[in-house]
Every structure is written in C-alpha cells, then in structure tokens.
Amino acid sequence: MKNFEEWLAEEVNKELEPDQRIGQQLFNNLGEERPDLAEKVRGSEVDPFYADRFLDARVANFCDFLAKNW
C-alpha cells in the first residue's frame, strides 16, 4: 500500500478523465486505494466529489483529512 504522499503525488500527476471533475476522480481513486477512508469521506464535509478544480477548499479539506487519517 502506498503512503499518503505517494498516493497524492500520483493523483496530482494524473490526467483528468474527460468525463469527471477533479474531486470525483480523487474520490474514486481513493476508493480503489483505501476503500475504508473513502467510506468515511463519502457525504461528509470533506467529500471532494463535486469539486471541479484543485484550488477548491473541499480538495484541501479532503487532503488534510487523508493526511491525518491515512
């Protein structure tokens, strides 16, 4: 299993899927790597699913949560 920094570095360098928002892609990829954390995030105040850019408070809050709970 990757650590949080490795996972995030991969995510930042991935091309965005044309039919997904950045928050949607981050959440879906988290579900593949850490389904336990994805379930904790789903529908919470740190859920980035509807964020459409990296410079969104939801993405920052999501990353803070993951860094503390990975």
N, C-alpha and C positions, 0 to 999 in steps of 0.2 A: 504494500500500500504506500502511496506517495504521502509525503507530509504536506501540510497546507501550502507552504511556499512553492513547492514543486508543482502542485496542482494549479495554483493561481498563475504561475509563470506560463504554464501550458495554455491556460484559458486566455490569457492576455494576448498570446501569440497566435491563437486560432483565428481562422477566417470565420466571419459571421455567416451562419446559414442564411440563405436569401429569404426564407420564409419565417425567420424567427427574430424576435427582439433580443438584445444582449442579455437582459435579465432572464428571459425564457431559456436561452441557451445555457447560461450559467447554472440555472436551477436544474435543468435536465441533465447536464453533465455531472452536477453534484450527485444527482440520483444514481448515476452509474458508478461513481467512485465511492460515495458514502451515503447509501440509502437511509441509514439511521439519522444522519443530520438533515437530509432532505425532508424527512417526515417531521422533524422538529421545526423546520423553517416554514413548511407549507402553511399558507394562510396567516402567518404571523406578521408582526410589524417589520421583520427583517426579510420577508419574502421579496426577492427582486424580480419576480416573474414579469411584471408589467413595465419594468424599466427599459427605456429604449436607447440609453446611452450609458457609457461607463461613468461619466460625471453626473451621476444621479445619487441622491442621498440613500436611496434604497440599496444600491450596489455597495456603497461604502458601509452601510449598517450590516449588510449581509456578510461582507468580508470581515468586519470586526467580530461578528458573531462566530464565524468559522474559525478565525484565528484563535479565539478564546476556547472553542469547544472541540477543535479537531482531535 
